[in-house]
Amino acid sequence: MPQPRPNKTAIPSNLNFEGIKRDVKEAGGFHHETEHHVITYTPGKSRLLVSFDNLASLKSKLPRKPWGQDVAQKNGWGSLGVMTKKNDWFRSTELTDYLLGLRAQGLFESYPVVSMYGASMGGYAACLFAPLAPGCIVVAFAPQSSLSAEDAPFEKRYRFARRTYDWSSTEWRDAAQGDCPEFCALAW
């Protein structure tokens, strides 16, 4: 019996965001997609959990949702998840501009507490974007400060990301310059 041919136009499950798009819309939130990222927001109370994907997120075989969204939902917190479609180390001006727009609209200050959360590449982003919510709590597992040769000449890992993405602009490059100097000093 002949085997069915795979549907070459099907979206891989790790890049299919239809489920999360539907879920956040049903919860009164929003979904925004850029070339390299998907940003979802689900409203809540008392805390906004902002989470960032790590390098392994794209390897998921299941449809994805933001890190920690289940914890946020269980506690009634708001969730702003930044998911990657490409492991670009959050070096996208499109993403930065969108997050700055959310800050200008008052999203971060509309919550009494904001927490930023991520691991590795996501930990870098959690520290990097902490200034969007001054005084926020940052939980970053194995974060990097920067992949810029100027900021971290000793960093020999992640050579592909260092060569591929723009690390020349000093704005939004070094996570150690974020709003969490005490944390960042302890983290690396």
C-alpha positions in Angstrom: 0.0 0.0 0.0 1.5 3.4 -0.9 2.4 5.7 1.9 0.7 9.1 1.9 3.0 12.0 0.9 3.8 14.5 3.6 2.1 17.8 3.1 4.9 20.2 2.2 2.8 23.2 2.8 1.9 22.2 6.4 3.3 24.5 9.1 5.7 22.6 11.4 4.0 22.1 14.8 6.7 24.2 16.5 5.9 27.2 14.3 2.1 26.7 14.4 0.8 29.4 16.7 -2.9 29.0 15.8 -3.8 27.4 19.2 -2.1 30.0 21.3 -3.5 32.7 19.1 -7.0 31.4 19.7 -6.4 31.0 23.4 -5.2 34.5 24.0 -8.0 36.0 21.9 -10.6 34.0 24.0 -9.0 35.3 27.2 -9.2 38.9 25.9 -5.6 39.3 25.0 -3.7 39.7 21.8 -1.3 38.1 19.4 1.3 39.9 17.4 3.7 38.3 14.9 7.0 39.8 13.5 9.4 38.2 11.1 11.3 36.4 13.9 8.9 36.4 16.9 5.4 35.8 18.2 4.3 38.0 21.1 1.2 37.0 23.0 -0.6 38.7 25.8 -3.2 37.3 28.2 -4.5 39.8 30.7 -4.5 39.1 34.5 -4.2 40.7 37.9 -1.5 41.5 40.4 1.5 40.5 38.3 2.6 40.5 34.7 4.9 37.6 33.8 7.0 38.4 30.7 8.8 35.3 29.4 11.3 34.7 26.6 12.1 31.5 24.7 15.4 29.7 25.0 17.5 28.1 22.3 15.7 24.7 22.7 12.2 26.2 22.1 12.4 25.7 18.3 13.1 22.0 18.8 9.7 21.4 20.4 7.6 18.9 18.5 4.4 20.2 20.1 2.5 23.4 19.4 4.2 26.0 21.5 3.0 28.5 24.1 5.0 31.0 26.2 7.2 29.8 29.0 5.4 30.1 32.3 2.0 30.8 30.8 0.4 27.9 32.7 1.8 29.2 36.0 0.6 32.7 35.1 -2.9 31.4 34.2 -3.1 29.3 37.4 -2.3 32.3 39.5 -4.5 34.7 37.6 -1.5 36.8 36.4 -1.1 38.5 33.1 1.3 36.8 30.6 3.3 38.4 27.9 5.2 35.8 26.1 7.9 36.3 23.4 8.4 33.2 21.4 11.0 32.8 18.7 10.5 31.6 15.1 14.2 31.9 14.7 16.9 31.8 17.3 18.1 35.4 16.7 18.9 36.2 20.3 16.1 38.8 20.3 18.3 41.0 18.1 15.4 42.3 16.1 14.6 46.0 16.0 11.1 45.0 15.0 10.7 43.2 18.4 12.4 46.0 20.4 10.2 48.6 18.8 7.1 46.5 19.5 8.0 46.1 23.2 8.8 49.8 23.5 5.4 50.5 22.0 3.8 48.3 24.7 5.7 50.3 27.3 4.5 53.6 25.8 0.9 52.2 25.9 1.3 51.6 29.6 1.1 47.8 29.6 4.0 47.2 32.1 3.0 50.0 34.5 -0.6 48.7 34.5 0.6 45.9 36.8 1.8 46.4 40.4 4.5 43.7 39.9 6.3 42.7 36.7 8.5 39.6 36.4 10.8 38.9 33.5 11.7 35.2 33.0 13.9 33.2 30.7 16.8 30.8 30.3 20.0 31.1 28.3 19.1 33.2 25.3 15.8 33.9 27.1 17.7 34.9 30.3 19.7 37.3 28.2 16.4 38.8 26.9 14.8 38.9 30.4 17.8 41.0 31.7 18.1 43.0 28.5 14.5 44.2 28.5 14.2 44.7 32.3 14.4 48.5 31.8 10.9 48.4 30.1 9.5 47.8 33.6 11.8 49.6 36.1 12.0 47.7 39.4 10.8 44.4 37.9 11.8 41.0 39.2 14.1 39.2 36.8 14.5 35.4 37.0 17.2 34.4 34.5 18.7 30.9 34.3 22.2 30.7 32.7 21.9 34.1 31.1 24.5 35.7 28.9 25.3 39.4 29.2 26.1 39.9 25.5 27.5 38.1 22.5 29.1 41.3 21.3 32.9 40.8 20.9 33.3 44.3 22.4 31.2 43.5 25.6 32.3 39.9 26.0 35.5 39.2 24.2 35.9 36.0 26.2 32.6 34.5 25.0 33.4 31.7 22.6 30.1 29.9 22.6 27.2 30.7 20.2 29.6 31.6 17.3 26.8 31.4 14.8 24.6 34.0 16.6 27.6 36.2 17.1 28.5 36.2 13.4 24.9 36.3 12.1 23.2 39.0 14.1 24.0 42.6 14.5 25.9 43.2 17.8 27.3 46.6 16.7 24.6 48.9 18.0 25.2 49.7 21.6 21.5 50.2 22.3 19.7 47.0 23.6 22.9 44.9 23.4 24.4 44.3 26.8 22.0 42.8 29.3 24.3 43.8 32.2 23.3 47.4 31.5 19.7 46.7 32.3 17.6 47.6 35.3 18.8 44.8 37.5 22.5 45.5 38.2 22.5 43.7 41.5 21.0 40.6 40.0 23.2 40.7 36.9 26.3 41.1 39.0 25.4 37.9 40.7 24.3 36.1 37.6 27.4 36.1 35.7 
